[in-house]
Amino acid sequence: MRIRIVDAFTDRPFAGNPAGVLLLDSFPDDEWLQNVAAEVNLSETAFAHPLAAGGAADWALRWFTPATEVDMCGHATLATAHILNTTGAADGTVRFAARCGILTATAQRDGAITLDFPTAPLTPEPEPEGLADALGAKVLSVRDTGPHIGDLLVELTDEKAVRSLSPDFAALVAHSGRGIIATAPAADPGRGYDYVSRCFFPRVGIDEDPVTGSAHTALAPFWSARLGRDSLTGLQASARSGLVKTTLRGDRTLLTGSAVTVIDGELQV
């Protein structure tokens, strides 16, 4: 059984966010899928199989962390679309049926891929007691991001504060359904990005996710409202780092990035 590892939201190997991708004939039982994701041990492994022609979607798609299945994942969707387009299994736009609804991925001539995802609804929340201590930084504001991603979007004072975070991951577990998105404006927008973020998901087995596409469905409306532009570029300032271009279109958010296949092998199961 063929398995690929793809670095997503980057145009070079060993950066961005790595995802496992398996194309199947159908989904085996959930225990098998979870065991494979645990063995791959990346932030997400994507499993996809083709659907009958004529329906609302072309492929069924699921995502698993090493610990659990998740409702939405951007980088592993990008990685799957990259594999489908580079292997000839798809051409142009691919429609995925996922737990969060129908998602599309459109390959562009330069090799970049644009994902069409639901925009996260943002609801202001009081700062939870203990959140600033768990993050180790002053919190300016907090937003709930709705049921699909289930994170808290936490605004910090500046880019330096985001980059220097060293959270207490055990303490962060208590503060959201999935995790924490920490963000601030770019210190110098002339460097090619408008805002920075880092994402922490210890509750689902990922202390820090390198580049989180789904988080940008919340970051896009937050920063578009602040900066007055629908099209922005976000830098996720993890150790691996990656850029996500976002375009806000009402209840949908377009996420654009590149991907690189770094491993192509056989799963011996």
C-alpha positions, 0 to 999 in steps of 0.5 A: 500500500503506497504512502506519501509524506508531503510538506504543505504550505511550502515550496521546499522540502523540510519546511511547512507542515508534513502530512501523511497521505494514503489513497485507498479503495475504501476506508478500513475500520477506524482502529486501523486508520488511527493505528496508521496515523499513530505510526506515521506520527505526524500532526495529521495523516489524510486518508482518501478514496474515490467516490462514484461519478456524478455526486457532490464530491469526487473523493471522500477524505478523513484526517487523523492525528496520532491520537484522534480524528479531527473535523477539519485539516487544511495542510493535509487536504492541500497535501492530498490534492497535491498527490492527486494532481501530481500523480494524474489521479485528478486534474484541476479542481478536486471536490472532497467530502469531509466531516466539515462538508464539501471542500474543494482544492484547485491546482494552479499553473504555478503548482500552488493549490487553493483550498475553499473552506468554510470561514470560522465564525468568530465570537468574542470571549472573556479571557479564560482564567489562567490562559495568559499564565499557560501561554506565558504572555499578555492576552489582548483579546480572545475569540471562539472559532466555532464548532468546526475547528474548536479553537480559541483565537488569542490576540497577543501584543506583537510579533515578538510575543508570538515568536517567543512563546513557550507555553505550558502545554499541560495547562493549555489543555483546559482552555479549548476544544482543540487548541490555541491560535496565538496571533499578532500583526506583522512587525514589518509588513514589507517582509511579505506577510501581514500577520503571524501565528502559532498553533498549539493543540496538546489536547489532540496530541500535537504540542505545536502544529507547524502550519495550520490551514484550518486556523487560517479560516479564523485568522483570515476574517480576524485580520481582514477586519483589522487591516481592511483587506480581503486578501492577506498573507499569514506567516505561521512562525513555527520552527519549520515555518510556512506561508498561507495566502488567504482570501475572505469571501464571506462564509468561505475562505480561500487558502493558497499554498504550495506543497512538496512530496518528500517521501514516497514508499510502501506501507507494509501492513 
